[in-house]
Structures are given as structure tokens and as C-alpha cells.
Amino acid sequence: MGAQANGPKPWTPGFGADISILAGYTDSTSQFNTDNHTISTLDDEAPSQSNAFFAPLGTVSYTNQDLNQQIYFGTSRSDLALGRFHVELGYRYRIEDNGMITLSYVPGILKTDTWKDPFVINEKREETESKIRGLRFQYDRILGSNFSFEISGGEQVVDDEQSGANSFPEFEDQLQREGDIIFTELSYVQPISRSQLLRGGINYTRLNADGDAMASDAFGAELGLIQMMRSSSLALTLSYTRTDFDAVNPVFGTKQQDDKWGVFLAYEYKEPFDWENWGIVSLAGYSQSESNISFYDEDSLLVSLGINYRF
């Protein structure tokens, strides 16, 4: 996807849309993959799960006649370029020569499959869903500079949370995954040339989970290259996150620590075959999380290709 890091894009008054239709493939290895309902021990090798998908992404918006205010719904192009997938309802306000402020609500429409109690052994585990919902505040190009800032707050929700209830009932209170979450990020964009931008960012996430063993602090960093070409654009992002948990996980007898690496590529080819307002888009990413508790080791792969229409 084209990135928004090189300054404000032209707005036009009235209704608009930026919609992509993607077909793709995902492959992941995780103890939380819901294809493998039964495990014999908590030391079992994590199962692999593959899926093909077909999905719409993008935003619909309304811009005022003065071209300084916009209401939108969907997944923003800049988030997609960084590999962040969530749907939000938001309001943008452009401050002349001083950047843009965005306020938005993330309702948790996109959900993740997980287990009600992931620690159950030799019995069929029951599936459920988790989601994050909350509010975001973003200030892009602070006072006209190359710095941007975001702070978001909300809650992590697990439908019918039962961690430990059936497997380790004496530890159930310590294993609850639901709780309040806050995310902050400071980023900076440095032009390298007229067609290249370098983006760096540092972020912090606090999950104040109901269970002490699931509460954590995560410190992350991102480095991205944005390349604008005559008829195409790409954004390549490398990321690293270190997560430290508050208390000893009573199931495994140690505090959990995770190191996660990732790479994400977003690409767009504009107006193929001279089709005005159309584009060919591709998203691809890989991440690997290594934990000192092997039960929580994960890796995932995403590849997709689709078309985009903008008006």
C-alpha cells in the first residue's frame, strides 16, 4: 500500500472510498491454532494451520468543503502499510502547516480465534474469540515536523474466558487474559531522496490483565523504508518486540518472556492497463515469536494479492 508518511494526501470534498479486495494464504504454527483440539501434554509440538482467505479492506469517508475535516470508517492505508489490521470509526482534522489530529474508536470487529482454556490435556478444547476495542489519538507531523505520536487505550476481551478453569482451577485467577490495555508510539520520518523515506518508531504496550501471570509490558521498535516509484509504491517494515510478564506463570513455574521479530511488505501498482483509479495491491508478512516457555512459541506467514479502487 502507498504510505502516508510523506505528508498529507490531497482530499476532495464529499464522499470517497479506498477499497481493496484481497485473496491470500496464511500459515501459522501455534498452540493456540484452533485446528488442533486435543493435546496430550503441554510440551506437544505446536500444530501448523493453513488457510486461504478472501477479504475486503479499506475505508469509506466524508470530507467537508474546506478540506480540513474528515469522517471515515474502515482500515486506514497507513496502518495497512505497517501490517496493522483493525477496523475503526474516526475523525481527522488537518491543521494548516501543523499536521493532522485523528480521534477514532476501534469496536473490535476483527476477532481472533482462541481456546476458552488452552491448558486442557487429553480432552477436546472449546473454541472462543478474543478482540481488542478502545480509543485512539494520533497526531501526525507534530507542529509541522517529521515526528508523529499515538496513544491508544482500551480493553482485551476474551469471550467466555476459562483459562485454567478446567485444567488448573487452583491457578484460574492468575491466568485470566482479559484486562485493560494501553499503547503509545513515537515515530519519525526522514526523507532520503525525493522518492524514498525512512521511518523509525518506538512503542510501549501495557496489558493490565486480570491475571497477574498474563499482565505484561512490551517494548517495541520499527524501521521502515518507503519507496515511491513512477507507477508503484512499496513500504517495507522490520519490527522487534520484547514482552516481559509481571508474575510467574503457575502452570510452567517461571515468568514468561517473549522476543518477537517481524517483516512486512506492502506494495501497490497504480492504474494497470490504464484503468483510472484502480490498482493492484499485495501484502506479505512473516513473524516469529520465541518464548522462554515453549508453549508460547509462534510463527506466522501471510501472502496476498488483490485489486484496489479509489474515488
N, C-alpha and C positions, 0 to 999 in steps of 0.2 A: 504494500500500500504506500501511496505517497505520504510522506511525513509532514507534520505541521511545524516542524522545528525551525523552519527558515522564515518565520514571520507570518502575519495574518494572511489568509487567503481571501480573495475577493468574495464578497457576499452580494447577492442580488435580492431585492425586496420580494416578499411574498413567500409562497410555499416552495420547498425544494426537497430533494431526496438524493441520497448517495447509497445505492443498494447493490450488494454483491450476492450472487448465488454461487455457492461453492460445493464441489463434490470432493471427497477426500478419504483418507485412510488414517487410522490411529492404531498404535500398538503400544501396550504398556505392560510392565512387569511389576506387580504389587500384591501384597497380602490383602489389599482392600478391593481388588478386582472382584466383581460380583459374579463372574462365571464359575468360580470355584467355591461351591457352597460348603464343602466339608474338608477339614484338615485333621490330620492325625496327631500332630504336635505343633507347638508354636515355633519350632525350628524347621518346619517344612519349607522347601524352596518355594519362593513366591511364584505364583502362576502368571503366565502371559495371556493377555487378552487383546484380540484384534477386532476392529470394527470398521466398516465402511459407513460414510455418512453423507448426507445431502442437506445443506442448511443455508438459510438466508442470513445475511449480516448487513449492517449499515444503519443509517439514520434517516428520519424524516424531520423537517424543520420548518419554522416560520420566522422570517426576518422582517423587521419593521422598515418603514420607508427611509428613515435616517441612517440605516445600515450600521447601527451600533448596538442593537439588541436582537437576541435570537432565542427562541424556544425550540428544543429538539427532543427526540426520543429515539433510542437505539444504542448502538455501539459505535463510539467515535473512531474516526480514521486514525488519529494519533495513538489511541490505545491499541488498536489492532496492529499497528506498526511495531509495537513493543511486545506483542504476544499476550495482551491482557484482554480477556473476554468477559464482558459483563454488559448488561442492558441497563440504561439509566434514563431518567427523565430530568432534563436540565434547562438551565437558563444561562446564557452567555451575555456579557456586557463588555464591549470594547471601549477602552479609554484612549482617546486620541493621543498617539505618541507615547502611551504609557502602558501598553499591554492589554490583557484581557482577563476578566474575572469570570469564573464559572462556578455556579452552585447547582448541585444535582442530587437526585435521590436514586439509589440503587435498590430496587424492590426485591431482588433475589429471584428473578425469573429463571435464570440459568442455574440448574441444580446439579449436584454430583451424587452418583450412586455410592453407597457405602453399606456397612453392616450395622445392625442395631447393637449387637455385641460381637466385636471382631475376635474375641478370645475363646469362643466356644470350640471345643475339640470333640471330634467323633460324632457330631450331630450336625444337622443341616442348619447353617446360619441364615437368619432372616435379613432381607434387604430393607434398606430405608434410603432417605435422601438427606443431603446437607446443603446448606446455602448460606450466603452472606448477604445481609441487607444493611443499608446505612446511608449516610450523607457524605458528600464530597465537597470540598472547597479547593479550587485551583486558581492560582494567579500566575498566568503565563507572561513572560517577558516583563518582570517586575520593574516598574518605573521606566519602561523602555529598554531595559538591559537584556542581557542574554541569560539571566537567571530566571528559573521558574520554581514554584513551590506548591505542594499539595499537602493537605491534611484531611483525613477521612476517618470517620468513626461509625461504628455500628455494632452488629452482633452476629456471631456464628450460631446457626440454628441446625440442630440435628433432629429430624422428625422421629419421635418415639425413641429417644436416646436410652439405651440399655447397657452401655459399656460396663462389663463386669457383673451385671445383674444375674446372669445365668452361669457364668464361668467362675468368677471370683467375687461373690457377693460381699465378702468382708472388705473388699477394696473398692466397691462401687463408687463411693463418694469421691475417691481420689482420681477416678478415671473418666469423669464427666467431661465431654468435649465442648459443650455449649458454653458461651460466655461472651463478654464484650471484647471488641477488637478496635485498635486504633492504628492507622498507617500514616506516616509522614515521609515526604520525599523532597529533596532539594536537587535540582538539576541545572546543568549549564550547557549551552550550545556554542561551539566555537566554529565559525566558518573557516574552512581550509582553503577553498577556492570559490569561484562563482557557482560551481556545481557540486561542491562537497561540503558536508557539515559533519562535525564530530560532536556527539552528545555524551555527556557523563552524568551520572546521578548516584546519590547515596540515599538509602532509605532505612526506616526502622518500623518494625511491626510489633505491637504488644497484644498478645492474646491473653486476656484475663479470664481463663477458663474456670468453670465451676469446680473442676477437679484440679488440685494442686499439681498433680503429675502431668497434666495436659497444658497447663499455663506456660507461656514461653515468651522470650524476647528474641526477635530475629533482626539481624543487621545485614543489609544487602548493598550491592554496588552493581551498576550497569555501565557499559561502554558501548556506544553505538556509532555506526558510520552510515550517513545518509548520502546517497549518490543520486543526483538529478541528471538525467540524460535527455537528449532531444525528444525522444518519443517514449521514454520509460523512466522509472524511478525504482530505487530499492532502499530498504533500510535493514541493516544487519546489526543485531544486538547480542552482546555477550553479557551474561549475568552470573552473579555468585551470591549466595545467601548462607549465613551461618545462624543456626537456631539453637538456643540453649533453653532447656526446660527448667522450671522452678524447683521441682522436688523429685525424689527418687520414684521411678515407676515401680510400684509394688509387685507387679507381675514378673518383672525381669530383674529387680533388685539393684538398679542403677539409674542415675539421671540420664535422660536421653539428650543426645547432641547430634544434630544433622548438618551436613555440608551439601549444598545443592548447587550444581552447575547447569547452565543452560545456554543455548544458542537459538536465535530466532531470526528468520529471514522473511521479509515481506516485499513482494515485487508487483509492479503494475506496468503493463504495456498499453499505451494510450491509443485510442482510435484505430484499432486494427481494421484493415480493408477500407480505411477512410470512413468508418462508422462514427459519426459525430456523437459525442457524449458517452460512448461505450469504451470499455477497457477489458483487457484480460488480466486477471489477478491470480497470484499464487501466495500461499502462506505455508511455511515449513518450519518445524522446530524440533529440537531434541533437548531433553533434560535428564539429569541423573542425580538422585539424592542418596548419599551414603550416610548411614546412621551407625552409632556405636552399638545400637540394638538392631540386629539383622532383620528382625520382624518388620522394621520400618524402612528398609531399603526399597527404593523405587526407581524406575526409569520409564520414560515415555517418548514416543515419536509421533509427529503429526506431519502429513503432507497433504496438500490440497491444491486444486486448480478450479478456476471459475471465471465468471464474467461479471462486469460491473457496469451499472448505468447511473448516470448523474444528471440531474437537471435542477 
